[in-house]
Amino acid sequence: MSIPDAPAVRLRGVTKDFGDGIRGLDEVDLDLAAGSVTVLLGLSGSGKSTLLRHLNGLHPPTSGTVEVLGQDLGSLAPGALREARESIGMIFQSFGLVGPMSVLENVCTGRLGSLRGPRMGLFMYPRAVRREALEHLDRVGLADRAHQRADTLSGGQQQRVAIARSLMQHPRLLLADEPVAALDPVSSAQIIALLMRLREEDGLTIVAALHQVELAISTADRIVGLRAGRVVLDRETSTMTAQDAARIYDSVATPTTGELEELTDMHPAQVRA
C-alpha cells in the first residue's frame, strides 16, 4: 500500500489548559504519516484521550495548531468542521451503542451526520444506507446479528458493531480510545486484528490509545508515550522493545531533558545532523 508524503496529522505546539492549573496537553508536536498505525501509551490522565479529542475537533487547543487530513481544524467554521469530522471515525472503550436498538440501526446511525432530519426507527433510513450498513456488518462478521438488540451481544461483538458504525462515515482517519480495555484477551486480539485488516483494505490511518504495552508493540508502526500532557516517547516500534515502552509508566514525574532524549529518536547529535 503506497503512503502519501503529506502527513495525515500534524500538531504544532498544541497546548490545552482546562483551568485551575490543569493542563491536558503541553506543547505537543507530532506528524503522523497517512496509512500508519500509531499507539498512544501513558498512565490514566496523561493526555491520551485529550489528544484524540483534539484530532476529531471535539476539543479546540488553547494554543497551537491541529491539522488533520490537510485542514487546520481550528480555522474551520462550525459547518466546515462538521464536514471535516465526517472523514474522522472514532470508537470508544464503552462502545457507545444504544442497547435496545437493533444492531443494524446502530450501524445506520453512523450516517446521521450526512442526513437531514431525525431518524426514528430503522426504516426511516434510506434503503441505500441500510444496505451499506449490512455490508459493513458483514465485513466485521456480524451480518447474522443485524436484527438482534445491541445489548444482547458480547463486549467483543458490541465493539465490532461500533467499528461497523464508524465505517459508515467512510473515514480516512480512525481514532480508537482504549478500544479493548473492557475486553478479554481473545476478544482484544480479534478486535485489533480486525482494525489492522480494515487499515489494509481501506487505507486507514489509525491512532489508538492503549494500556497494553505488548499489544501496542506488536500492532503499531509507531509508539507515542505521554506523561502529564507531554510527549516523552516517540519511536518506531521496529527500534524498540516492550521494556522501552513500559518505561513511561515508571514515574508520573515530569521527565528530565535527558529522559526525553533517551526515549525519543531526536537525540542532539541527530538533530544537528
N, C-alpha and C positions, 0 to 999 in steps of 0.2 A: 504494500500500500504506500503510495507516494505521500509525503507530508509537505505541505506548502511551507515556504520560508517564513512568512508572516506569522507571528505568534497568535494563538487563539486568545490568550490572556496576557495583558501587560499591566502591571501595577507599578506606580512610581510614587514613593513617599507616602503611602497610604497610612493614615492615622485615624483612629476612631476613638473619640472621647465621649463617654456616656454621662459625664458629670460626676460631681462628688469625688473627684480624683480617680475615677475608674477609667482605665484606658484599655480598650478591647484590642486595638492594633496599634503598633508603634513603628512608624517609618518603614513599612513593608515595601520592598522592591521584588518583583517577580516577573519573569517571562516564561509562559508555558506554551510549548510547541503544539500546533494543531495536530490532532491524531494521537497525542501522547496520553499516558495514564500517570497521573500524579496523586500520591497519597500524602495527606496531611497527618502528621503524628504530633501528639502532645497530651499533657495532662488535661483533665476537665478544667475549663476556664482559661486555657492557654490561648484561645483565639481562633480555633479551627472553625467553629460554626459561624462566628462573626465574619471570618474571611469568606466563607461560602456565601453568606448573605450579601456581601458586597459584590460578589461575582454575578448574582442574579438581580441586582438592583434593589433588594429589599432594604438594605442599609446604605445610605449615602456616606461617603467618608467625611470626616471633619476637615481633613486636608489631604492633598494628593489626588491622583487620577487613577481611575479604573477603566481600562479599555478592554472590552470583550467583543470578540469577533469583528474587530476593526472599528468599534464605536465607543466613544467616551460616554459611559453611562451617565456621568454627572452633568453632561451638557445637553441631555435629551429632554424635550418637553414630555409631560406625562403620557400623551398619546404615543409618541415615538418610543418612549421607554417600554410601554406595554407591548408594542410591536417587536421591539428588540428581545424582550423576555420570552417571546414565543419560540425563539431558537435555543432557549436555555431550559432544559429539563431538570427536575430535582426530585430526588427520592429521600425519604427520611427513615429514621430508626423506628418510628411509631406507625409507619405505613401511610397514615392519613386517609384511610378509606372510610366510606360511610357504611357501617356494618349491616343495617337492614336492607341496603340497596343491593341489587344483583351485581355479580362480578362484571357483567358486560356493561351495565350502566355506569359503574365506577370508572371503567376504562373510557367510556364516551365522555366523561367529564373533563378529560384531558384536552378536549377540543373547545371547551366553553369560551376560552379567550378569543376565539375567532368566530363565534356565533353570536347573533343578536337575540336579545330577549331571554327570559327564563326557560328552563327545561324541566318540566315536572313529569318525570316518568320516561322510561326507555324509548317509547315510540314518539316522543316529542323531538328526538334527534333525527336528522335526515337519514335516509336509508344508506347513503354512501358512508356516513360517519359510523353507523352501526356495523356495516360490512368491514370497514377498516379496523374497527375495534376488535372484531372477531379474528381478523387476520393477525393482529398483534398478540391476542391471547394464544393463538396457535404458535406463534414464534416463541412464547415463553412456556409452552407446554400445558396450557390450561383451557384450551378451546372446549373441552368436555365439561368444564365447570361454569360456562358462561352464564347460565341462568340460576346458579346457586347463590344464596346470600353470602356476601363477602365475609361476614363474621363467623361463618361456619368453617372457614378454611384454616389450615395450619399457618403458623407465622411465616414459614418459608413460602407458602403459596400466596399469602397476602402480599409479601414483598414482590413476588412475580407480577401480581396484578398491578401494583404500584409502578413497576417498571413499564408494563404494557401501557398504562395510562400516560406515562411520560413520553412514550414513543408517539403518541397521538399528536404531539406538538411538532413532530419532525425535527427534533433538536439536533444541533451541531455540537453543543456543549452539554454534557450531563454531569450534574453535581449530585453527590451522594453523601449525606450526613449520617455517619455511623449506620450504614445500611444493614449490617449483620450483627450489631451489638445485642439484639434481642433474640438471636437465633442460635441453635445448637451447631456444633462444628460441622456436621454433614450438610445441613441446610446452608450454613455460611459459605462453604466451599462451592455449593451448587449455584448460589446467587453470584458469587464472584466469577465463576466460570461463565455464567450467562452474560454478565456485563462485558467480559472480555470477548465473547463471541459477537455480541452486538457492536462492540467497538470495531471489530474487523469488518463486519457486514455493512455497517452504516458509516464508517469513517468517523466515529465519535471521538471527541476529546473528553476525557473523564477526569474529574477532580473529586477525590473521595476522602473523607475524614474517617480514620480507623484508629482503634487502640491496639489491634493485634499486630505486633511487630513482624512476626514470621510471615503472616499473611501479606502484609504490606510489601515486604522484600520480594516475595515470590510473585507478586502481582504487578507492581508499579514499574514504570520506567525510571521514576524519579521520586525521591522522598524529600518532603519539606517538613522540617520539625519546627514547632512553635513553642515558645516559653514566654509567658507574660506578654503576649502580643507581638513578640519579636521573632524573626526568623533566626533560629540558632543552628539549623542544619539544612543544607541544600545540596543533595548529592544524587548522581545517577546510581541506581541500585547495582549496576554492574561493578561499581567501585567500592562497595561497602558490604558489611556483614550485618546480621541481626544484632550483634553486640554493639556495633557502631550506632545503629539506630536507637537501641534501647538506652543509650547514654543520655538522651534528652529527658528521660524520666528520673535521672539520678538526683536532681535537685530542682527545687522551684525557684531558686535564687536567680537574679539577673545574671546572665552569662558574662564572663570576662571577655576582653578582646582576644586573649589567647584561645579561649574556648571556641569563640566564633571562627577564628582562623582554622582551628583544628577540625571543626565539624563541617566546614564548607569547603568547596573546591577553590575558593578565592583566596588563596594564600598570597601574602605580599609579593613574593617572587613572581607568581603567575600574573598578578595584576600589572607589575612593572613590565613584564614581557609583552 
